[in-house]
Amino acid sequence: MKQSNKLGVVLLMVFLMVIISGCSGNSFDSEGAGSLPAPSTGTTSGETNPSSSVPVDMDKILEEQRSNLENEKALREDPSIAATVNDTPVYQWQIETKMDTNNRLLENYRTQLETMDLSEQEKSTYWEIYTADLFLNKEDILDDLIRNTVIQMEANKRNLIPTDEEVAAKAQEHFDNIKRTPEIYTSAQLYMEVMNLTEEDYLRLIMDEHKKAEGQANLFKQITAEIENDADKNEAFTAAVNEWVSQADIVIINDQE
């Protein structure tokens, strides 16, 4: 389940991907945005992006990030529950912030795509690939949050979530890598400032994300252990998730229109 703090680090990672790559993508998608052409972002304010000749203004990026984070923080103050999954709440603010993030990603990618030396057909192809898995309405976002909640519950039920000790080294390495890159660390510090977090709190968020990701990966491996073809594995896992969702006690409180 993406609780308030856990979702926050995901949103930050999306921002970091924007800063690193100069375009937007599904930061955890290994086949989608990661395969798209992405001009490299410069490392200083005002530096020119060599792939698109567009100046990179880090001060502006951080200013926009602050505005977005402050908006997210305000949304978190709304305790409205959109749905429950086996009595676990999915909050309306999670849907609103995800919707805002996806819209920004879409607009950022559209802008970057226009600066690339590509034919209209190539741009259209990349656009279709990029938007294929990007949820652009609240109902789809809620469905995705519900499915992720069910997956996490199943991984927990099967004792597939690693312990803090098992992910501590990876999480610390992750945080150390953030600190070694000035632009990313500045972004992380801004996140901590706006969300009133210490570095220890932030490291805890990274650990929780590692535990969640590894738990889901372990679940996928367990469900598909006897299957060789990747497409068949994905199909089998999707079918399993559909079954778990159908068995879950899901109550929709706020319809998403």
WOPE-V274178 format. One record per pair of residues at least 12 apart in sequence whose ideal C-beta (glycine too) atoms are under 10 Angstrom apart, sorted by the first residue. I is the first residue (numbers start at 1). J is the second residue. D is the distance in Angstrom with one decimal. If there is no record, write none. Layout:
i = {I I}
j = {J J}
d = {D D}
This chain:
i = {1 1 1 1 1 1 1 1 1 1 1 1 1 1 1 1 2 2 2 2 2 2 2 2 2 2 2 3 3 3 3 3 3 3 4 4 4 4 4 4 4 5 5 5 5 5 5 5 5 5 6 6 6 6 6 6 6 7 7 7 7 7 7 7 7 7 7 7 8 8 8 8 8 8 8 8 8 8 8 8 9 9 9 9 9 9 9 9 9 9 9 10 10 10 10 10 10 10 10 11 11 11 11 11 11 11 11 11 11 12 12 12 12 12 12 12 12 12 12 12 12 12 12 12 13 13 13 13 13 13 13 13 13 14 14 14 14 14 14 14 14 15 15 15 15 15 15 15 15 15 15 15 15 15 15 15 16 16 16 16 16 16 16 16 16 17 17 17 17 17 18 18 18 18 18 18 18 18 18 18 19 19 19 19 19 19 19 19 19 19 19 19 20 20 20 20 20 20 20 21 21 21 21 21 21 21 21 21 21 21 22 22 22 22 22 22 22 22 22 22 22 22 22 22 23 23 23 23 23 23 23 23 23 23 23 23 23 23 23 23 23 23 23 24 24 24 24 24 24 24 24 24 24 24 24 24 24 24 24 25 25 25 25 25 25 25 25 26 26 26 26 26 26 26 27 28 28 29 29 29 29 31 31 31 32 32 32 32 32 32 33 33 33 33 33 33 33 33 33 35 35 35 36 36 36 36 36 36 36 36 36 37 37 37 37 37 37 37 37 38 38 38 38 39 39 39 39 39 39 39 39 40 40 41 41 41 41 41 42 42 42 42 42 42 43 43 43 43 43 44 44 44 44 44 45 45 45 45 45 45 45 46 46 46 49 49 51 51 51 51 52 52 52 52 52 52 52 53 54 54 54 54 56 58 58 58 58 61 61 61 62 62 62 62 62 63 64 64 65 65 65 65 65 66 66 66 66 66 67 68 68 68 68 68 69 69 69 69 69 69 69 70 70 71 71 71 72 72 72 72 72 72 72 72 73 73 73 73 73 74 75 75 75 75 75 75 75 75 76 76 76 76 76 76 77 78 78 78 78 79 79 79 80 80 80 80 80 80 81 81 81 81 82 82 82 82 82 82 82 82 82 82 82 82 82 83 83 83 83 83 83 83 83 83 83 83 83 83 84 84 84 84 84 84 84 84 85 85 85 85 85 85 85 85 85 85 85 85 85 86 86 86 86 86 86 86 86 87 87 88 88 88 88 88 88 88 89 89 89 90 90 90 90 90 90 90 90 90 90 90 91 91 92 92 92 92 92 94 94 94 95 95 95 95 95 95 95 95 95 95 96 96 97 98 98 98 98 98 98 98 99 99 99 99 99 99 99 101 101 102 102 102 102 102 102 102 103 103 105 105 105 106 106 106 106 106 109 109 109 109 109 110 110 110 110 113 113 113 137 137 138 138 138 138 139 139 139 139 140 141 142 142 142 142 143 143 146 146 146 146 147 147 147 147 147 147 148 148 148 149 149 149 150 150 150 150 150 150 150 150 150 151 151 151 151 151 151 151 151 151 151 152 152 152 152 152 153 153 154 154 154 154 154 154 154 154 154 154 154 155 155 155 155 155 155 155 155 155 155 156 156 156 156 157 157 158 158 158 158 158 159 159 160 160 160 160 160 160 160 160 160 161 161 161 161 161 161 161 162 162 162 162 162 162 162 162 162 163 164 164 164 164 164 166 166 166 166 167 167 167 167 167 167 167 167 167 167 168 168 168 169 170 170 170 170 170 170 171 171 171 171 171 171 171 171 171 172 172 172 173 174 174 174 174 174 175 175 175 175 175 175 175 178 178 178 179 188 188 189 191 192 216 219 219 219 220 220 220 220 220 220 221 221 222 222 223 223 223 223 223 224 224 224}
j = {85 86 88 89 90 94 145 146 148 149 150 151 152 153 156 212 90 91 94 98 144 145 148 149 152 209 212 88 89 90 91 94 149 208 72 76 91 93 94 97 195 76 195 197 201 202 204 205 208 209 94 152 205 208 209 211 212 72 76 91 93 94 97 98 101 145 205 209 69 72 73 76 97 191 194 195 197 202 205 209 188 191 195 197 202 204 205 206 207 208 209 27 28 97 98 101 205 209 212 27 65 68 69 72 97 98 100 101 191 27 65 69 178 184 187 188 190 191 192 195 202 205 206 209 27 28 174 178 184 188 205 206 209 26 27 28 98 101 102 104 105 27 61 62 64 65 68 69 101 104 105 184 187 188 190 191 65 178 181 183 184 185 187 188 191 33 34 38 105 184 41 61 64 65 104 105 108 109 112 187 41 43 56 58 61 62 65 181 183 184 186 187 38 40 41 181 183 184 187 33 34 36 37 38 39 40 41 108 109 112 38 39 40 41 42 49 51 52 54 56 61 108 112 115 36 37 38 39 40 41 51 52 105 108 109 110 111 112 113 115 116 126 130 36 38 101 102 104 105 106 107 108 109 110 111 112 113 130 134 38 105 108 109 129 130 133 134 102 105 130 132 133 134 135 105 209 213 130 132 133 134 129 132 133 129 130 131 132 133 134 105 109 126 129 130 131 132 133 134 126 129 130 109 112 113 116 125 126 127 129 130 51 112 113 116 117 118 122 126 51 109 112 116 51 52 53 54 56 112 115 116 52 56 54 56 58 61 183 54 55 56 57 58 183 56 58 181 182 183 56 57 58 182 183 57 58 59 60 61 62 183 58 59 60 112 115 112 115 116 117 111 112 113 114 115 116 117 115 111 112 114 115 183 182 183 186 187 183 186 187 183 186 187 189 190 190 104 108 186 187 190 191 194 187 190 191 193 194 194 97 100 101 104 194 97 187 190 191 193 194 195 194 195 96 97 100 93 96 97 100 101 191 194 195 93 97 194 195 196 93 91 92 93 94 95 96 97 100 91 93 94 96 97 195 93 91 92 93 96 91 92 93 92 93 95 96 253 254 93 251 253 254 94 95 96 138 141 142 145 146 252 253 254 255 256 95 142 143 145 146 149 250 251 252 253 254 255 256 146 149 248 249 250 251 252 253 145 146 147 148 149 150 152 153 245 248 249 250 251 149 150 153 247 248 249 250 251 249 251 146 149 150 152 153 248 249 149 251 253 141 142 145 146 148 149 250 251 252 253 254 145 254 138 142 253 254 256 141 142 145 135 138 139 140 141 142 144 145 254 256 138 141 141 135 138 140 141 142 144 145 135 136 137 138 140 141 256 134 141 131 134 135 136 137 140 141 134 136 130 131 134 127 130 131 134 136 126 127 130 131 134 123 127 130 131 126 127 130 256 257 254 255 256 257 252 255 256 257 256 256 252 254 255 256 245 256 245 248 250 252 238 241 242 244 245 248 212 216 241 245 248 250 241 242 243 244 245 246 247 248 250 212 215 216 219 220 237 240 241 244 245 211 212 215 216 219 244 248 215 216 219 222 223 240 241 243 244 247 248 211 212 214 215 216 217 218 219 220 222 211 212 215 219 219 244 215 218 219 222 223 215 218 214 215 216 217 218 219 220 221 222 211 212 214 215 216 218 219 207 210 211 212 213 214 215 217 218 211 204 207 208 210 211 207 210 211 214 206 207 208 209 210 211 212 213 214 215 203 207 210 210 206 207 210 211 213 214 203 204 205 206 207 208 209 210 211 203 206 207 206 203 206 207 209 210 188 199 202 203 205 206 207 202 203 206 199 202 206 202 205 205 237 237 240 241 233 234 236 237 240 241 233 237 237 240 236 237 239 240 241 236 237 240}
d = {7.4 9.7 5.3 8.5 7.6 9.7 8.2 9.6 7.2 4.3 9.0 9.4 5.4 7.4 9.4 8.9 8.1 9.2 6.2 8.9 9.6 6.3 6.2 7.4 8.4 9.8 8.4 8.9 9.0 9.8 8.7 8.8 9.8 8.5 9.9 5.9 7.2 7.7 7.7 9.8 9.7 9.8 8.3 8.4 8.0 9.7 7.9 5.6 7.2 9.8 9.8 9.6 6.9 5.4 6.6 9.6 6.8 9.0 9.3 9.0 8.9 5.6 7.1 7.7 9.8 8.9 9.8 9.9 8.7 7.5 9.2 8.5 8.7 7.5 9.9 6.3 8.6 9.6 6.7 9.9 9.6 8.3 9.8 9.8 7.8 9.4 4.0 6.4 9.8 7.5 5.3 7.9 8.1 9.9 9.0 9.0 9.2 6.9 9.4 9.8 10.0 8.3 8.2 6.8 6.5 8.1 9.3 5.8 8.6 9.9 8.8 8.4 9.7 9.6 7.3 6.8 9.2 4.8 9.4 9.0 8.8 8.3 9.7 9.9 5.2 7.9 9.9 9.9 9.9 9.9 10.0 9.3 7.9 8.5 5.2 9.2 9.9 6.0 9.3 8.8 6.9 9.2 8.5 9.6 9.1 5.5 7.7 8.5 8.6 9.2 9.8 9.3 6.1 9.4 9.2 7.8 9.7 7.8 8.9 8.6 5.3 9.9 5.9 7.7 9.3 8.2 9.4 9.2 9.1 9.9 8.3 7.5 9.5 8.7 8.3 7.5 6.1 9.3 9.5 9.3 6.0 9.9 9.0 7.8 6.0 8.8 8.4 9.2 5.6 6.6 9.1 6.0 8.7 8.1 6.3 8.1 8.0 7.1 9.8 8.5 9.2 9.0 9.9 4.1 7.8 7.3 6.6 9.9 9.9 8.7 6.1 4.7 6.1 4.0 8.4 5.8 7.7 7.7 8.2 6.9 9.9 8.9 6.2 9.2 7.2 8.4 4.6 6.9 10.0 8.9 9.9 9.5 9.0 6.5 5.3 9.5 8.4 3.9 7.5 9.3 8.9 9.8 8.9 9.7 9.1 9.3 9.2 7.3 3.7 7.3 8.2 4.2 4.4 9.0 9.2 7.5 10.0 8.2 9.1 7.5 7.2 9.5 7.1 10.0 6.7 10.0 8.9 9.4 8.1 8.2 9.5 5.9 6.6 9.9 9.3 9.7 7.7 9.6 9.6 6.3 9.3 9.0 10.0 9.0 6.3 6.7 9.4 6.8 5.5 8.5 8.8 7.9 9.4 8.0 5.8 10.0 10.0 8.7 8.7 9.2 7.5 9.8 8.2 9.4 8.7 9.7 9.8 5.3 9.5 6.6 6.1 8.1 9.2 8.9 6.3 9.6 7.6 8.9 7.1 8.2 9.2 7.4 9.1 3.2 4.8 9.4 7.8 9.3 6.8 7.3 7.1 9.8 9.2 9.8 5.2 8.4 8.4 7.8 9.6 8.0 4.2 9.4 8.0 9.1 8.4 8.1 8.6 7.3 6.1 8.1 9.9 6.8 9.2 8.7 5.8 4.3 5.0 8.2 8.9 9.2 9.6 8.1 8.4 9.7 9.1 7.9 9.2 7.9 7.2 8.3 9.7 7.1 9.8 8.9 3.6 6.3 8.3 7.4 8.6 8.2 9.8 5.3 9.6 9.4 6.2 7.9 9.2 8.4 9.7 8.0 8.9 6.7 6.8 9.8 6.0 9.7 8.4 9.7 9.6 6.3 6.0 7.8 8.7 10.0 6.0 9.4 8.5 6.5 9.8 8.8 7.1 7.9 7.0 9.4 9.8 9.9 7.1 6.3 8.8 4.2 7.0 6.0 9.8 9.1 8.0 7.0 7.8 8.6 4.9 7.6 8.6 9.9 8.3 8.5 9.7 9.7 6.1 6.5 8.7 8.9 9.1 8.2 4.2 8.8 9.5 5.1 5.6 8.2 8.0 5.1 8.9 9.6 7.9 8.9 7.9 7.7 6.2 5.3 8.1 7.4 8.7 8.5 4.1 7.4 9.8 9.6 8.1 6.6 9.9 9.1 5.4 7.5 7.5 5.7 9.4 8.6 9.4 5.8 8.0 9.3 7.5 6.0 4.6 9.0 7.1 9.3 6.2 9.6 7.9 6.3 9.0 6.4 6.2 4.9 5.7 7.4 9.8 9.2 9.5 9.4 9.8 7.7 7.2 4.7 8.7 7.1 8.6 5.6 9.3 9.5 4.5 6.2 9.6 7.4 8.7 5.6 7.4 5.5 8.2 8.2 8.2 6.5 9.6 5.6 5.2 8.0 9.6 7.3 8.8 9.8 6.0 9.5 9.1 7.5 9.6 9.8 9.4 9.9 8.8 9.8 6.7 4.9 6.4 9.4 6.5 9.3 10.0 9.4 8.9 9.6 9.1 9.9 9.1 9.2 8.7 5.9 8.9 8.1 8.7 6.1 9.7 5.2 9.1 9.9 5.0 5.6 9.6 7.0 8.5 6.6 7.9 9.0 9.6 7.2 8.5 9.8 4.9 9.2 8.1 7.7 8.0 8.1 7.9 5.8 9.7 6.0 9.3 9.9 9.8 9.6 5.5 6.1 6.1 9.5 9.7 7.7 9.5 7.6 8.8 9.7 6.8 9.6 8.3 7.0 6.6 7.2 8.7 7.9 5.7 8.4 8.9 9.5 7.7 9.3 9.7 6.4 6.5 8.2 7.4 9.0 9.2 9.3 3.7 7.5 9.8 8.2 4.3 7.7 8.5 7.5 7.8 8.5 9.3 5.2 8.9 9.0 6.8 7.9 6.2 8.9 9.5 5.9 8.7 8.7 6.1 9.7 8.8 8.3 9.5 9.4 8.3 9.1 6.7 9.6 9.8 4.9 5.2 9.7 8.8 5.3 8.4 9.4 8.7 5.7 6.7 9.0 9.1 9.2 6.1 7.4 9.2 9.8 6.3 6.9 7.1 8.9 7.8 7.7 9.3 9.2 6.2 9.8 9.1 8.2 8.1 9.9 5.4 10.0 9.5 9.6 8.3 9.1 4.0 5.8 9.1 6.7 4.3 9.2 9.0 10.0 9.9 7.1 9.5 9.7 9.6 8.9 8.2 6.7 6.9 9.6 9.4 9.4 8.3 5.1 8.3 8.8 4.0 5.3 9.6 8.9 6.8 5.6 7.6 7.6 3.9 9.1 7.9 9.2 9.7 7.6 5.5 9.7 9.7 5.1 6.7 9.9 7.9 8.0 9.1 6.2 9.2 9.6 7.5 10.0 8.9 8.2 7.9 8.8 5.5 8.8 9.1 4.1 5.4 9.7 9.1 6.6 9.8 9.1 6.7 8.9 9.8 8.7 8.5 5.5 9.9 9.9 8.5 6.2 8.5 9.1 4.5 4.2 8.7 8.2 5.2 8.8 7.0 8.4 8.7 9.7 8.8 5.3 8.9 8.7 7.3 8.4 7.9 7.2 5.3 9.7 5.7 9.2 8.8 9.9 8.4 9.1 6.6 9.8 9.1 9.3 9.7 9.9 8.2 8.8 9.5 7.6 9.0 9.5 5.5 9.3 9.9 9.2 9.7 9.9 9.8 6.4 5.3 9.2 5.1 8.9 5.5 5.9 8.8}
